[in-house]
Amino acid sequence: EVKSLWVYPEARRLGAGRALTRHLENLARERGFVEIFLRVDPQNAAAIPMYISLDYTPTGDHKLTTYNYVDGLGNTHAREEMDAIYRKSLRLLRL
């Protein structure tokens, strides 16, 4: 499971996300998984086209996650994120 993947702005669009995604797909297939899922913020205008170009399709499902964090003053806050779910079959993935 990979969570909260983020690339520094100056390193974006250089292939790191694509390479990491392909590597994880290969690892999953080698371990016998037949499909893979990911969650992405629907507002992430750069990531969604990349995942679609890698043959991921939206499932139409969404997942609401609540994160708790502590600010610099020691106060606890909750933040909610709604992510879209995408899936890809690994049955025909070439190693």
Secondary structure as the mmCIF struct_conf table of DSSP 4:
data_model
#
loop_
_struct_conf.conf_type_id
_struct_conf.id
_struct_conf.beg_label_comp_id
_struct_conf.beg_label_asym_id
_struct_conf.beg_label_seq_id
_struct_conf.end_label_comp_id
_struct_conf.end_label_asym_id
_struct_conf.end_label_seq_id
BEND BEND1 SER A 4 SER A 4
HELX_RH_3T_P HELX_RH_3T_P1 PRO A 9 ALA A 11
TURN_TY1_P TURN_TY1_P1 ARG A 12 ARG A 13
BEND BEND2 LEU A 14 GLY A 15
HELX_RH_AL_P HELX_RH_AL_P1 ALA A 16 GLU A 30
TURN_TY1_P TURN_TY1_P2 ARG A 31 GLY A 32
BEND BEND3 VAL A 34 VAL A 34
STRN STRN1 GLU A 35 VAL A 40
TURN_TY1_P TURN_TY1_P3 PRO A 42 GLN A 43
TURN_TY1_P TURN_TY1_P4 ALA A 45 ALA A 46
HELX_RH_AL_P HELX_RH_AL_P2 ALA A 47 SER A 53
TURN_TY1_P TURN_TY1_P5 LEU A 54 ASP A 55
STRN STRN2 THR A 57 VAL A 70
TURN_TY1_P TURN_TY1_P6 GLY A 72 LEU A 73
BEND BEND4 GLY A 74 GLY A 74
STRN STRN3 THR A 76 SER A 89
TURN_TY1_P TURN_TY1_P7 ARG A 91 LEU A 92
#
